[in-house]
């Protein structure tokens, strides 16, 4: 990759607007965890990395990961929120939608 191409790729990455929303992590053995993120594009990598390192802040998810292994887990995006002008509105929507999905799925919060 030439330096000019690299600069263009970095500039495009910085200009992108991450999508906020709600996601779920499911274990084939029966566990369900729901979370929210300001950036759905990167949250799975963050969660999987923390689980592989044994440093997930969600103890029940970490315990299930260690018991059943990585192949038993899958990540799904449940809902993408529309882009909002203010962080306050987006955070309020995330909080409300997280509560909805947690109740609907009977899930734990990540």
C-alpha positions as CSV (number, residue, x, y, z in Angstrom):
1,X,0.0,0.0,0.0
2,X,1.4,3.3,-1.0
3,X,1.6,6.1,1.5
4,X,-1.0,8.2,-0.3
5,X,-3.5,5.3,-0.3
6,X,-2.8,4.8,3.4
7,X,-3.5,8.4,4.2
8,X,-6.7,8.3,2.3
9,X,-7.8,5.1,4.1
10,X,-7.0,6.7,7.5
11,X,-8.9,9.9,6.6
12,X,-11.9,7.8,5.5
13,X,-11.8,5.9,8.8
14,X,-11.7,9.0,10.9
15,X,-14.7,10.5,9.0
16,X,-17.0,7.5,9.4
17,X,-19.8,7.8,11.8
18,X,-20.2,4.7,14.0
19,X,-23.6,3.2,14.4
20,X,-25.0,2.9,17.9
21,X,-27.3,0.1,18.9
22,X,-28.1,-3.0,20.9
23,X,-26.4,-6.4,20.5
24,X,-26.8,-9.9,22.0
25,X,-24.2,-12.6,22.8
26,X,-25.7,-16.0,22.9
27,X,-24.3,-19.2,24.2
28,X,-25.3,-22.5,22.7
29,X,-25.5,-24.0,26.2
30,X,-28.3,-21.5,27.1
31,X,-26.9,-18.1,28.3
32,X,-28.0,-14.8,26.8
33,X,-26.4,-11.4,27.4
34,X,-27.5,-8.1,26.0
35,X,-25.5,-4.9,25.7
36,X,-25.4,-1.5,24.2
37,X,-22.7,0.3,22.2
38,X,-21.9,3.6,20.6
39,X,-20.0,1.7,17.9
40,X,-21.6,-1.6,16.9
41,X,-18.8,-2.1,14.3
42,X,-16.1,-2.7,16.9
43,X,-17.9,-4.0,19.9
44,X,-17.6,-7.7,19.0
45,X,-13.8,-7.5,18.7
46,X,-13.6,-5.8,22.1
47,X,-15.8,-8.4,23.9
48,X,-14.1,-11.4,22.3
49,X,-10.7,-10.0,23.1
50,X,-11.6,-9.4,26.8
51,X,-13.1,-13.0,27.0
52,X,-10.0,-14.6,25.5
53,X,-7.8,-12.7,27.9
54,X,-10.0,-13.6,30.9
55,X,-10.7,-10.0,31.7
56,X,-14.4,-9.5,30.9
57,X,-16.1,-7.3,33.4
58,X,-19.2,-9.5,33.1
59,X,-18.4,-12.4,35.3
60,X,-21.2,-14.7,34.3
61,X,-20.3,-14.3,30.6
62,X,-16.6,-15.0,31.4
63,X,-17.5,-18.1,33.3
64,X,-19.7,-19.4,30.5
65,X,-16.9,-18.7,28.0
66,X,-14.4,-20.6,30.0
67,X,-16.8,-23.5,30.6
68,X,-18.1,-23.9,27.0
69,X,-15.4,-22.4,24.8
70,X,-15.4,-19.8,22.1
71,X,-17.2,-22.0,19.5
72,X,-20.4,-22.0,21.7
73,X,-20.9,-18.3,21.4
74,X,-22.3,-16.0,18.7
75,X,-22.8,-12.3,18.4
76,X,-25.8,-10.6,16.8
77,X,-26.8,-7.0,16.3
78,X,-30.4,-6.7,17.5
79,X,-31.1,-3.0,16.6
80,X,-29.3,-0.1,15.0
81,X,-30.4,3.3,16.2
82,X,-31.0,6.2,13.8
83,X,-28.3,8.9,14.0
84,X,-29.1,11.6,16.5
85,X,-27.9,15.2,16.8
86,X,-27.1,15.0,20.5
87,X,-25.4,12.4,22.6
88,X,-28.0,12.9,25.3
89,X,-30.8,11.7,23.1
90,X,-28.8,8.8,21.7
91,X,-27.9,7.7,25.3
92,X,-31.5,7.9,26.4
93,X,-32.6,5.8,23.5
94,X,-29.9,3.2,24.1
95,X,-30.9,2.9,27.7
96,X,-34.6,2.4,26.9
97,X,-33.9,-0.1,24.1
98,X,-31.5,-2.0,26.3
99,X,-34.2,-2.4,29.0
100,X,-36.7,-3.5,26.3
101,X,-34.4,-6.2,24.9
102,X,-33.3,-7.4,28.3
103,X,-36.9,-7.9,29.3
104,X,-37.9,-9.4,26.0
105,X,-35.1,-12.0,25.9
106,X,-34.8,-12.6,29.7
107,X,-31.1,-11.7,29.3
108,X,-28.4,-10.4,31.6
109,X,-26.7,-7.1,30.8
110,X,-23.1,-7.0,29.7
